[in-house]
Structure formats: structure tokens, C-alpha cells
Amino acid sequence: MPDIAFLNEKFLPLDRAMVSVEDRGFQFGDGVYELIRAYGGRLFHVENHIRRLLQSLDSIQLPGVYPMDQWRSILEMALEKSGYTEAKIYLQVTRGVSPRQHPFPEKVIPTVVVTVRKMDIFPEDYQKEGVSVITMPDLRWARCDVKSINLLPNILAKQKAKEEGALEALFIRDGQVQEGAGSNVFSLKGDRLITPAEGNRILSGVTRGALIGLAKAMGLQVFEEDLELNALYSSDEVLLTATSMEILPVVRIDKKVIGSGKPGPIQKKLYQDFLNGLSRYKKGS
């Protein structure tokens, strides 16, 4: 079965979905997006993802296009048509097609794209052995809470990480850890779990929120506050969260060993609790 796309009210095979070269997403990066994961044929925390999409659209002064219920219906239909049970669903909204000029066009007809592909699962070794990350200066714009399609700094950071044999790059601003190029970051010291606070400097991830809930239920003290790089280096455990990553253990940062150099017991327990919670996303549950 071909990968599926929804483009401006129509479902079609992904390789037939075409957008105009005059689209403002292509010309200016004038748009926002979301990535949603499906487990067992059901969308994971779909309302939270749509809510964040609507917030991003509001931040760039682009009407919400569809209400929550209609977005959910489109996404569920796209997933069903794809035939995949384990899938990644991207939805992207731009300010549409217009002659190239910086101000908003007088008449805006947004371009809406949804794509569904089979989910590529990370290697099991990432959980068993942990992953390495690097750090680099945060050169992004000041509205990281908007899930913008302008991802060039993130792309360059990911490429730098790849070249250095790492999975992820963490952005550092004024000596403080912000987030990864495609993830949120947590530091565990004793029973204190620290993650940078919500605000314009990070994109607050849906899986980040899920982990915070699991950590509190486990009895950990969770603090959303500034996280210095030196404090991150001295963590007992470091965790990454993202829709694609779920909850990953970090064992090296800038080639410095974190904790024992192996995935820690808290990450293992949190990840198992996360997996246990997925049972309600399976069909028939």
C-alpha cells in the first residue's frame, strides 16, 4: 500500500501530492507542523498535538483552518487509509499560495498537508546501551515554543551530532541547557528530576508532558527550572523525550560519561511505565 497524503481536502498517494512553488511554506518557511505517532492503530495523545498545532497557528496569525474534532477526524481517516498500525503522521499548515512578498497576502487560503508513513523504530541498543549527545550554542529565533517549519538550525545541529557519532545535539543559551534539536531533556539527581521550564525558549513536547506525569506518579520530585550545563554533566541520569524517541537514556554528553555510563534504573522504570500505558492505545482496548 502506498504512503498516504491528505492535501487540501483530498486523500491521494504520497508520490502524487504536489504543492505550488509559490507556496509560502516553500518560499519563506511560513508555516507550522506537528508529528503524531500511532500505536496499534491509534493516535497517541492526539488532542495535545492538535492543541499545540492550534497554538502555533495562533502565534503566527494564521487561522486554525479546522476545529479540533475535524482535525482528529482527518488524522484518523488518514491513518485508516494508510493501513499502518505503527505510523508517524506529519501535519503541516502554511499560509498558502501567493506571489512572493513578505507581508501576508490579503486573501489567505492555507495549504494543509497530512502524510502517513510506517514508523521507523529506533534500534533496541539505544535502550540497552544508551545514546551519546553533543552540545552547541543555541542560535535559533526567540520563539522556540512555535513548532515552525523553519528548521535549518535544527538540521545543522543534527548533522553536527551525526558527524561526531552522536544521536542528538543539545542547545545551550547563556550557559543554560534548553532542549535538543528534536527532543526535550531531563536531568536526574537523587530523586530530583529537572527539565527546562516551558516558555519561548523550548518546544514543550507531548512526550515531555507524559514523562512528567509518570515521574510524579513514581514519587520523584519534578522541577521545571533552569538547568546549567555543568549540572547536566554531573547528573545521575539524563533522559531525552520526543514523539519518535519516546524516552531514551543518555550515557555520554560531549564525550563525558554520565552516571555509571549505562542506562539507569529510573529511566528503565519510567520507560516501562510508559510502555505499560500504551496498552490503552491498542485497538479493542
ZINOR-V97521 format. One record per residue. PHI is phi as a letter, one per 40 degrees, with the letter a starting at -180 (none if undefined). OMEGA is omega in radians with two decimals (* if undefined). Layout:
BEGIN
{{PHI,OMEGA} {PHI,OMEGA}}
END
This chain:
BEGIN
{{none,-3.12} {c,3.00} {c,-2.97} {b,2.99} {b,2.95} {b,-3.10} {b,3.06} {f,3.01} {g,-3.11} {b,2.99} {c,3.13} {a,3.08} {d,-3.06} {d,-3.08} {c,3.07} {b,-3.12} {c,-3.08} {b,3.12} {b,-3.10} {c,3.04} {c,3.10} {c,3.12} {c,-3.07} {c,3.02} {c,3.12} {c,-3.06} {c,-2.99} {b,-2.96} {g,-3.06} {c,-3.12} {a,-3.13} {b,-3.08} {a,3.01} {a,2.99} {b,-3.14} {b,3.14} {b,3.05} {b,3.05} {b,3.08} {f,3.12} {g,3.11} {b,-3.08} {c,-3.08} {c,3.10} {f,-3.01} {c,-3.13} {c,3.12} {c,3.11} {c,-3.14} {c,3.12} {c,3.12} {c,3.06} {d,-3.14} {c,3.08} {c,3.10} {c,3.12} {c,3.11} {c,-3.11} {c,3.13} {b,3.07} {f,3.09} {b,-3.10} {d,-3.02} {c,3.07} {g,3.13} {b,2.99} {c,-3.09} {d,-3.06} {c,-3.13} {c,3.06} {d,-3.11} {c,3.14} {c,3.13} {c,-3.11} {c,3.12} {c,3.12} {c,3.12} {c,3.13} {c,-3.14} {c,-3.13} {c,-3.12} {c,-3.09} {g,3.14} {c,2.99} {b,3.05} {b,-2.96} {a,2.97} {b,-3.06} {b,3.06} {c,2.96} {b,-3.05} {b,3.12} {b,3.06} {b,-3.13} {c,2.97} {g,-3.03} {c,3.07} {a,3.07} {d,-3.04} {c,2.97} {a,-2.98} {c,-3.13} {c,3.11} {d,3.00} {c,-3.12} {c,3.10} {b,-3.09} {b,2.98} {b,-3.03} {d,2.97} {c,-3.13} {b,-3.14} {b,2.99} {b,3.08} {b,3.13} {b,3.09} {b,3.05} {c,3.14} {c,3.04} {c,-3.07} {c,3.10} {c,3.11} {d,3.12} {c,-3.13} {c,3.12} {c,3.08} {c,-3.06} {c,-3.04} {b,-3.08} {g,-3.08} {b,3.08} {b,3.07} {b,3.02} {b,3.04} {b,3.10} {a,-3.13} {c,3.13} {c,-3.11} {b,-3.09} {c,3.10} {c,-2.97} {c,3.13} {b,-3.13} {c,3.09} {c,3.05} {c,-3.12} {c,-3.06} {c,3.05} {c,3.04} {c,-2.99} {b,-3.08} {d,3.09} {d,3.13} {c,3.12} {c,-3.14} {c,3.13} {c,3.11} {c,3.13} {c,3.11} {c,3.10} {c,3.14} {d,-3.12} {c,-3.13} {c,3.08} {g,-3.13} {b,3.13} {c,-2.95} {a,3.03} {b,3.10} {b,-3.14} {c,-3.14} {b,3.11} {b,-3.13} {f,3.10} {g,-3.10} {b,3.05} {c,3.14} {b,-3.12} {a,3.06} {c,3.11} {c,3.09} {a,-3.05} {a,2.93} {b,-3.02} {b,3.12} {b,3.06} {b,3.09} {b,3.06} {b,-3.01} {g,3.08} {b,3.14} {b,3.09} {b,-3.04} {b,3.05} {a,3.11} {d,-3.05} {c,3.02} {c,-3.13} {i,-3.05} {c,-3.11} {c,3.11} {b,2.94} {c,-3.09} {c,-3.03} {c,3.08} {c,3.10} {c,3.01} {d,3.13} {c,3.12} {c,3.14} {c,3.11} {d,3.10} {c,3.13} {c,-3.12} {c,3.12} {c,3.11} {c,-3.14} {c,3.13} {g,3.08} {c,2.99} {c,-3.10} {b,-3.14} {b,3.02} {b,-3.00} {a,3.12} {d,-3.13} {b,-3.13} {c,-3.12} {c,3.14} {c,3.09} {c,3.11} {c,3.12} {d,-3.05} {c,-3.14} {c,2.96} {c,3.10} {a,3.02} {b,-3.10} {b,2.98} {b,3.04} {b,3.05} {a,3.11} {d,-3.11} {c,-3.06} {c,-2.96} {g,3.13} {b,-3.06} {b,3.06} {c,3.08} {b,-3.11} {b,3.06} {a,3.04} {b,-3.08} {f,3.13} {g,3.05} {c,-3.13} {c,3.10} {b,3.13} {f,-3.12} {c,-3.06} {g,3.10} {b,3.05} {d,-3.05} {c,-3.08} {c,-3.12} {c,3.10} {c,-3.13} {c,-3.13} {c,3.13} {c,-3.13} {c,3.11} {c,3.07} {c,3.09} {c,3.13} {c,3.12} {c,-3.13} {c,-3.14} {c,-3.08} {d,-3.13} {c,3.08} {c,3.12} {c,-3.14} {d,3.10} {g,-3.13} {c,*}}
END
